[in-house]
Amino acid sequence: MKMQAEVIREGELEKRSDSLFQLWKKKLVVLTKDSLSLFPDGHKRTKGKELGFGSILKVDCVERTGKYIYFTIVTKDRKEIDFRCPDQSCWNASITMALIDFQNKRAIQDFKSRQELEQAAGAQERRLARAP
């Protein structure tokens, strides 16, 4: 059974559709330490789309108009997903900070793993050097 992730923020965000007319559609959004989940009908009853931070490269293209902040989430496969939120809601900042935190933790884990591998390889070399 999957543990429920700690919610950092939950609320409404508008996503530009991929259709020909590129309409803005309201989504219920749940931001956690590991992902951004989008629910199409404004309720968590239906299956949402989860954007794991491991698949997100960056939050980009922030533009502020009088009413909205427009921003783009760029995935590692270079797909761009456009969002907008009311000017004062600062969803773009919340998502960016959570993504940076995730990426920093992953970088530290990767560094520690490399260090442990190097230490293990060094110990193996020393054991082989002492063997008759």
ABEGO torsion letter per residue (X at the ends): XBBBBBBABBEBBBBBBABAAGBBBBBBBBBBAABBBBBAAGBAABBBBBBBAAABABBBGBBBBAABBBBBBBBAAGBBBBBBBBAAAGAAAAAAAAAAAAAAAAAAAAAAAAAAAAAAAAAAAAAAAABX
